[in-house]
Amino acid sequence: MKNPGTSHFRADGQGFSLSPRERIGVRGKPGNVRSARLEYSWDLRKLRALRRSRSIPKKTVRMTLFVPGRRPALRCVVAQPPQATGSVRAALLAQGAGARRRLLVAALAFLILLRLVASAEAAAFAEAFSSDPADRGWRTVGDTSLFQWNPASQNLKVTWDSGRPNSYFYRPLGTIMAKSDDFSLAFDLVLEEMKVGVTPNKPFTFQIALGFLNFKAATQTNFVRGTGAQSPHLVEFNYFPDSGFGATVSPVVVSSNNQFIPSFSFPLELIVGDLFHVAMTYRGSNQTLATTMTRNGQPFGPVKDVRLPTQFSDFRVDTLAISSYNDAGAGGSLFARGRLDNLALSISDPPIADLVGNLRIDGWSVEFAARTNWLYALERTEDFKTWISLGPPRPGTGRRDIFVDSDLRQPKAFYQIRAERP
């Protein structure tokens, strides 16, 4: 090894870094870790022997710090937390039996946990459905029967049924995007069946949809897509089959206060059985959503851009979702089936990156790469029930920011950085 006392290795495709002289860092994508047990010793021979993964409960990381001749000084168990919305949290956990031991532990070890599943990931993501998407953070809410992974054809079978409750096949982004950000989405779509007017007294068309949404808002009981006035925080691709007015491709951006800014391109019919590739790109510099399409490899369209007016407020989207909306409040209804494949996603960087914890003369410090247009606060707890903010939120500088807890009297302490998009 080039540097005695330091080991870099991978467990289940995730990167970890161990250093006995300064700290133990665990970096990577905890939301995707299937199983890993990390045990650390200053005895490098033992360290090499302990590199192998051992079976523990899915999506759990355990780390134990051993100091030769002593009882284990640190034990941390971190399970994947529930879906968070509206904020991103990164947690540093240090625990000891007493104040003196806590200082030793804080000086030697920290564990990073990103509270959103994807928040440590790179800004680009691709999904080819070659294996079970649940292993990569995909989830379903609502009617789970509408979304089925097909292992034989390696794609996602989707049913859009407006007679069912709002249902989503979704993946958290790990960040919160607004109108000032840049992001893009591309996918392949083959429709297999398309019917409109399937609900009594709703004879007109309704949409198939996928794109970006705010998970908390979209799962509220008062989120009603069909009225055009009760579905905030959307950046979405919509297709309306023909019901007498022409088949329409309609990308849309919806603000936090339900300002709908769509474009309507018609007649553009998505023929059943044909392969359509859709590419959507949003630029914060000109606040424009551009959409291009091909049909069986040939140009299809054009699709009109969505340009946000100066009076448009803003949106906050944190989730990628294939959405089957209920037709409440609409004059139309829909039943459609299709196959989705080859999703490619590019999003803004996560708000918390390169997180480091250190013991300084003036206290325990947390340092990380912060972003502008975000607010950050350091929080502390002893029991994971009550979190205490150690000062008012501070705006990110776009550089490395440092937070310090100068109160080291607690026998144990757990820290997290809370990032909010104002």
N, C-alpha and C positions, 0 to 999 in steps of 0.2 A: 504494500500500500504506500502511496506517495507521502501521505501525512499520517504518521503513527497516531492512533487514537481517534481517527475519523473514518467512518465507513459510509459509503453511498451504495444503496441497493434498491431493488424494486420488489414490491409485493403485490401480486394480483394486478399488475399494470399501473400501479400508483407509485409515485416517487416519494422516497423518504430520505432524510438526511440526519445523521447522528454525529454529534461532536461532544466529547466529554469535557473539554477544557472550558467551553463557554456556555453551551446549552445543548439540549436535545430538541431538535425541530422536527416536526412532522408536517410535511407539505404535500399537497396534491389535491385529490378530489374525494373527500371523505364520503360524500353522498353516493359514490359508486363503489366503495370498497366492499367486496363480498366477504372476505375473511382475512384477518391478519392478526398476529399477536407479536408485539414488539417487546423484547426484553433486552435491557442494556446492562453491560458490565464493562468496567475498565479493563477486564481480561479479554484481549482481542481474540484469543482462541475460543473462548466461550461465545463471544459475539458472532464469530463466523458460524459456530454450530447452531446458533439461534436464528439464523436468517430465514429458515424455512417457515412458511406459513402453516398455521395450525387451524383446525376447524373451530370456529366460534360462531355465535348467532349472526345471521346475515345483517350486513350494514352496521357492524359494530367494530370499533377500534379499541384495543386495550394496550396500554403501555405501562410497563413497570420499570422503575429505575433502581438498580442494585448498586450499592457501594460496598466494596469488599470489606468483610469483617463486621458489617452492620446489618440490621434488618432492612427490608426494602424501604427506601426513603420516600418513594412516590408511587402511588397507584392511581391511574386515571382510567375510567371507563366512559366512553363516549358513544352513544347510540345516535342514529340518524334522527334529528328532531322533526316535529311536524312542519308542514308547509308554512312558511312565514310570508306575510304580505306587507307591503308598505315600507319595509325597512330591510336592511341586511345586517346581520350580526356576525362578527368573528370573535370567537371566545378563546381566551388564554386561561388554562386551568393549572393552578399550582396548589398542592395540598400537602401539609405536613402535620406532625403530631403536636408541635408546639412552635412558639415564635422563633426559637433558635433554629429548629429544624426547617421551619418554613423558609427562612432565609437561605439555607443550603439548597433546598429544593428550588426556590425561585431563581437562584443563581445558576443552577445546573440544568433546569428542564422547563420546557413549556410545550403545550399541545395546542395546535390550531384546529379549530372546528368552524367551518363556514356554515351558517345556519340555513342558507338556501342551498339546495342540492347541487346546483351547478356553479356556485359563485366563485370557485377557485379555478374554473376552467378557462381555456383560451377563448378568445372572442369569436372563433369560428367553430362550427359544429356540422357534421354530416351524419345523416341517418339513412342507411340502405336497407334496414330491416333484415339483415342477414342472420341475425340471432334475436332472441327475445328482447324487445325494446324495454321491457320492465327492468332489465339489468342495467339500463342506461338512464334510469330516472323517469321513464314515461309512466303515467298513471291515468286512470279513468275516474270520472265523477259523473253521476247521473245514471243513465241506462247503460250498463257495461256491455250489453249484448250488441250495441251498435258498432263496436270497434273490436276487430279480431285480427290478431297477427297470424299470417299464413306462413308457416315455416317451409312449406313445399315450394311456393312461388316467391318467398322472401319479399313480401310486401304487406301492406296494411289494408284489410278489407273494411270499408266504411259504409255505414247506412245512415243517410240523412232522413229522419222521419219526424216531421213537424207535429205529429200527434203524440210524441213522447216528450217528457220533460227536457229542459235544457240539459245537454249532455256534452262532455268534453273528453277528448283524448289529448292529454296535455303534458307539457314538460316545462318546469320552471326555468327561467333564463339565468337566475343567479344575479340579476341586476334589475334596475328599474330604468326604463328608457322613456325619454320625453321628446318634445318636438325639436330640441336643439341637438339631438344625437343623430348618428348615421347608423343604419342597419339595413339588412336585406334578407330576403327569403326566396328560395326557389324550390320547386317540386314537380314531380310527374304525376299526372292524373289520367286515369282511364275510367270513364263512366260506363256502367253495365246496364243500368235501368233508370228511367226517369219518368215520373208521373206527377202531374199537378192537379189541384182541385180534389185531393183525396179526402179531405175533411168536409163533412156536410156544411153547407152555407159558406164555404171558403173556396170558391171556384177558381180563383186566380193563382198566379205564380207565387212562389216563395223561394228562398235562396239556399244553396249549399254554401258553406263558409269555412274558411280556415285562415289563420293569421295570428296576430298578437292581441292579447287582452290583459286586463287586470283581474287576477284570479279572485280576489276578495269581492270585487264588484260583480263579476260575472256569475258568482255562485250565490248571490243574494236572491231572495224570493221575489223582490221587486225589480229584478233585471228582466225586462221584457223586450225582446228584439223586434217584435212585430209592430210595435207602435211607432217606431222611429223617434222616440223621445225618452226612452227609459233604458238605454244600454250604453253607458259611458265607457270611456277608455278603450277604444278599439282602433287597430290598424289592420285591415282585413281585406281578403279577396272574397268576392261574392259572385255567384253566377245564378241568374234567374232564367229558367227554361221558358220557352214561349208559351203564353196563354192568350195570344191574340194581339200582343203589342210588340212582338219581336224578342227573340232570345237576347239576353243582355249580360255583358260582363261589367261588373260594377265594383271596383276597389273603393274603399271608404276609409276615412279617418274620422273618429268621433272623440270629442273632447271630454274633459271631466264634467262639464256642465251640459252634455248632450248636444253640442253643436255638430251636426252631421255635415261632412264635406265629402260627397261622393263624386264619382264620374260615371257616366253611362255610355257604353259603347255598344251599339246594336245596328242591325242584327248580326250577332256573332254567336252562332250555335255550336255548342260542344257536342259533336256527333257521338252517339253511343258506339263504343268499340275503338274509337280513335285515341291515339296517344297525344296528350297535350302537355307541353312543358310551360310552366309559368315562372317568371322571374320578376320579383318586386323589389325595388330599391328606394329607400327613403333617405333623403339628404337634408340634414339639419340646416345647412348653409342657405338653402333656398326654400326649405320647408315644402318639398315636393315629393310625392309618391309616384314613381314611374313604374309601369307594368309592361312587360313584353311577353309574347306568347309564340309558341310554334305548334303546328299540328302535323304529326307524323314527320317531324324534322323540317317542315317548311314553315316560313313566316305566316303568322296568323294575326289578324287584327287590321289596323292598329288599335291599341287600347289607350284611351285618353288619360292624361296625367291627372292626379289629384293635387291641387295647389291650395295650400292653407291661406286664408285671407289674413290681413293684418290684425283683425279683431278676434281671431281664433285664440282661445285661452291656452290650453295645453292638455296633454294626456300623460298618463302614467301606466305603462304596460310592463308586466313582469313575467308573462307566460306565453309560450307558443302553444296553440291549440287547434285541433280539428273540431269544429263546432257544429253540433246538430241542435238547432234552435226550435223551441216550441212555437207554434203559430198563434199564440194568444195575442189579441189586439190587431191581427192582420186580416186582410181580406182574401188571402191566398193560403195554400197549403201544398205540401210536397212529400213525395217518397222517392228516394233515389239511392242507388247502390253504386259503388265504384271501388277502384284500387288506387292506393296512394303509395308513392315510392320516391326514393332519391331526394330526400329533403336536404337542403343545404342552407345553413344559417350563418349570418355574420352579424354580430351585435357589438355594442360598445363595451369597453373594458369594465370589469367588476369594480365597485367603488372601494374595495379594500384589497390590497395586494402586498406581497412581500412583508408579511406581518412578522415582527421580531419582538421578543420580550427579553428584558435584561434587568439585572439588579444594579442600581446606581447608588452613589452616596446619598442622594436625596430621595431615594425610594425605588419602587418597582415601576419600570417604564415600559410602555408599549409604543413601538415605532412601526409605521407602515406607509405605503405609497397612497396618498389621498387624491381624490379628484375634485375639481371645481364643481360648483352647482350641487354639492352635497353637504349635509351637516353631520358632524361626528361627535360622539360623546363616549367617555370611558365609564363603564358600570362595573360594580363589584357586588358579589353575594357570598354568603357563607353556607347557604342551604339550597340554592337554586329555586327558592320560592319568592324571595324578596330581593330585587335588584336595586342598588343604590347608585344614583348618578353622581359621579365625582366632579361635577361642574356642569355649567350650561353647555349646550351643543355649540361647536365651533365650525365655521365654514372651512371646507377643504381648500388647501392652498395650491393644489396641483403639483405639489412636491412631497417630500417625506415629512409627515407630521408626527409629533411625539406627545404622548399623554403620560403623566406621572402620578402615581399614588404614593404620597409621602408618608401615609399612615401605615406603619408596619407592625402595629400592636396585635392584630388579629392572629389567632392560632392557625387559621386557615383562610384562604381567600380564593375566589374564582372571578375571573375578569372577562369582560366582553366589550368589544367596540361596536357601538350601534351607529349605523349609517342610515340617514333618512334623506329622501329626495323632497325638498320643500316645494 
